[in-house]
């Protein structure tokens, strides 16, 4: 069993989190809690560490059904991109986004400017 | 035959009286986090239904979410600390404003952040906020105000009001 498969997805009220081996995470719903890092930061860190331990070349995070988030949740994606950028053992972090969801267009454009070398933004309809 | 299209009110007449200065929406409520989701979704529905554009509805969501989050986070515990949300439209401009009674300890930081934002165009300011968040992983996000300007397509203004209250106004094109 890979390290990725050992990561446990949190069960949250407004957002569903699912892991699909070998390397896909799907987030769907909304994230607008006061401190979303309490619910999701440790999980994202675990996925990041598993990707490194498994020497994954690429990890896909599908947010195309994540319809709305607050800026504290956007911060979680900034942190994740920064972990990969600053890691000695890098992998490509690929975000599958929706062209129909406004926050994704603006925020993932900004995120790309932060870590061009490690991010892939893959918009779908 | 039943139409499946969503109705668009497309009527910008203020709901009470004929005074054009009257807001389209006026809400007053306790500064509780639990209200924010519902009020944001009301703003989405209201803008979609009144003006008929998804783009404006999405922008309204960002403006309302982030301004209310800031207001709730920094409100003091005074019984008079209720929030007011006002939505106005005049000509080709829409305006969202939130009045609150903040803890004075946060005011200097808020003024400084708004002043800093206005030295950059909205896109540059949003990119700079991402860069700051990346460089300061243990500090608070502080992406909200920059996000309102860029994603919400509005400019922000801060005004002092009587009794220690402040009003943050976000104005942009309809």
Interface residues (C-beta under 8 A of the other chain):
Chain A: X30 X32 X34 X68 X70 X71 X72 X74 X75 X78 X79 X81 X82 X85 X102 X103 X106 X107 X110 X111 X113 X114 X115
Chain B: X33 X36 X37 X40 X55 X58 X59 X61 X62 X65 X66 X69 X73 X126 X127 X130 X131 X133 X134 X137 X141 X143 X144 X147 X150 X151
